[in-house]
Amino acid sequence: MLKAYKYRMYPDENQIEMFHKHFGACRYIYNWALENKIKSYEQEGKSISRFELNGKIRMLKMEFEWLKEVNSQSLQGATLNLDNAFTKFFREKKGFPKFKSKKNPVQSFSVPQHYEVDFDGNKVKLPKIGWIKTKLHRRFEGNLKTATISKTPSGKYFISILVDDEKDLPAKQKFNENNTVGIDVGIKDFAITSNGEKIDNPKHLNNSIKRLKVLQKRLSRKQKGSKNREKARQEIAKLYEKIANQRNDFQHKLTSRFISENQAIALETLNISGMLKNHCLAQSISDVSWSSFVTKLEYKAEWYGKTILRIGQFEPSTKICNICGYHNKKITLADRKWQCPDCGETHDRDVNAAINIKKFALNKQNLIGI
Ligand SMILES: [Zn+2]
């Protein structure tokens, strides 16, 4: 099983300089490799492999002295990243790999191997850079795979270490109507369960999102190119990071609880790429939030032998009475509560939807009839 562990790094001035050399060189190699791939395809109609490219890096080094200062495996890591970007493009049929810019908010480079982790000394040793002070707040056991060093927009450094614990995934546990929960995305709440539980974002996270709106407005009033505008931008970058951290904490707690309390979790598949086009800031944050929530549920389900059941978006979960199955076409977004004209039951819109999501999902498994 592969797991990633992320830690804050505290490089000294010389190490920061070396980090920046690695960011720059890996970005250069990535862009150079992408250009080569495009040219070779356009001119000769064939694709150039990563191994050919890695061979050519040796020649590039003779031309550019500064590439020699950088860990050569990190340079090869850049061509691997490009390969992965192409695989994703061919498999998912979207997002042709882009050239990387110096202005990307997050800069990174990878270290495929030959690095060391010292938990007692709170430090990590990277090739060509040496021991770097790192807050190793969590221990792990297993084989070290690729590490990725990154710099956030507000100037913090992190290392993310991929670890293979060599354990097999547990077998899937049996589930039924009693130990399955349906979860729906809310408009007002973060999530609603088929048990009637409504979960809002924690207060501190909502406060940060409100503050972000204020800062965005302030930024828009600052003159372009001015020092004050740069300052405002920095402040926003910091707040974005804070929001991401608060959201992660909240989601980790929530997903762990759902996974431990249930054997299966039913979800509606949402059209996230469509949702992201939404112009409303708070809404777009909550959309991103939902997709990272689902990702966490999915990998934790794998770790603990639980099942994620998915139903398509076409199923009208909000409009069907979960008691008698009546399809109430008159319901609009404004109706928070409604009474079923057929059986007379009163429904909370979101809870009813969550119950239906659970029912549809189990029905597809032939575990329940509607
Ligand atoms: Zn009904």
Boltz pocket constraint, residues with backbone or C-beta under 6 A from the ligand:
constraints:
  - pocket:
      binder: B
      contacts: [[A, 321], [A, 322], [A, 323], [A, 324], [A, 325], [A, 326], [A, 340], [A, 341], [A, 342], [A, 343], [A, 344], [A, 345]]
      max_distance: 6.0
